[in-house]
Amino acid sequence: MLFNTGEWDISLAPVTLLLPSQVSSFVSGPKPPAGTNFAHIENEKYTSEAAKAAQLPGDSGCATWLAAESALIERLDVVPYVNSVVPIFGSNARFKVNFGTIEPSSVRMYS
């Protein structure tokens, strides 16, 4: 239904993203079945800010991506509803965790 008819009122569909650019096709652009904008969102401020941010390399685009994402929340086009906390344990080890995943090259074993 999400990517077909649009006959739904609320979805708890998980959308896991690592970069702000990854949400663009879900909140702008063509609607299903031609595209993946399953919520049929038409937010000109988001579209404009996201287009600007996409042209900026690395960290220089962060403020612009934040402005784009804020436009979605201001109009209630999207509502963040959950933040999963997944515990990661180690015994006699130290490691870095990035984006919820252990960074393999950071693992140090201690006895």
C-alpha positions in Angstrom: 0.0 0.0 0.0 2.8 2.5 0.8 4.3 2.3 -2.7 1.1 1.6 -4.6 -2.2 3.2 -3.8 -1.4 5.7 -1.0 -4.5 4.4 0.9 -3.1 4.6 4.4 -3.3 7.1 7.3 -0.2 6.4 9.3 2.8 4.1 8.9 5.4 2.8 11.3 7.6 1.8 8.4 11.2 1.8 9.5 13.4 4.1 7.5 17.0 3.7 8.5 19.4 6.3 7.1 23.0 7.2 7.5 23.0 10.4 5.6 20.3 13.1 5.2 20.4 12.8 1.4 19.1 9.2 1.7 15.6 10.4 2.7 15.1 12.7 -0.3 13.4 10.2 -2.6 11.0 9.2 0.2 9.9 12.8 1.0 10.1 14.5 -2.4 9.8 13.7 -6.1 7.5 11.4 -7.9 4.8 9.5 -6.0 4.2 5.8 -6.3 4.0 3.9 -8.5 6.4 6.1 -10.6 8.6 7.0 -7.5 9.1 6.4 -3.8 7.6 9.5 -2.3 5.0 7.3 -0.6 3.6 10.0 1.7 2.9 12.3 -1.3 4.8 15.1 0.4 5.1 18.4 -1.6 7.2 20.7 0.6 8.9 23.4 -1.5 11.1 24.6 1.3 12.5 21.0 1.8 13.0 20.5 -1.9 14.8 23.8 -2.3 17.1 23.4 0.8 17.9 19.7 -0.1 18.9 20.7 -3.6 21.2 23.4 -2.2 22.6 20.9 0.4 23.3 18.3 -2.2 25.7 20.6 -3.9 27.8 21.2 -0.8 30.6 18.8 0.0 31.1 17.1 3.4 30.4 19.0 6.5 29.7 22.3 4.7 26.2 21.1 3.8 25.2 20.1 7.4 23.4 23.4 8.2 21.5 23.3 4.9 20.5 19.7 5.4 19.3 20.6 8.9 17.2 23.4 7.3 15.7 21.0 4.8 14.9 18.4 7.5 13.4 21.1 9.8 11.0 22.1 7.0 9.6 18.6 7.0 9.1 18.6 10.7 7.7 22.2 10.9 4.9 21.3 8.5 4.4 17.9 10.2 5.2 16.1 6.9 7.2 13.7 9.0 7.1 13.0 12.7 10.1 11.2 14.3 8.6 8.7 16.7 11.3 6.3 17.9 15.0 6.1 18.5 16.1 2.5 19.1 18.9 2.0 21.6 20.7 -1.2 20.9 23.2 -2.1 23.6 26.6 -3.5 22.5 28.7 -5.3 25.0 32.4 -6.4 25.1 34.4 -8.4 27.6 38.0 -7.3 28.0 37.8 -5.4 24.8 37.6 -1.7 23.7 36.1 -0.6 20.4 34.5 2.3 18.6 30.8 2.3 17.6 29.7 4.3 14.6 26.1 4.4 13.4 25.2 1.5 15.7 27.9 -0.8 14.4 31.2 -1.8 15.8 34.1 -0.4 13.8 36.1 -3.6 13.2 39.5 -1.9 12.9 39.0 -0.3 16.3 38.7 -3.5 18.3 41.4 -3.9 21.0 41.5 -7.0 23.1 42.8 -6.8 26.7 43.4 -9.6 29.3 
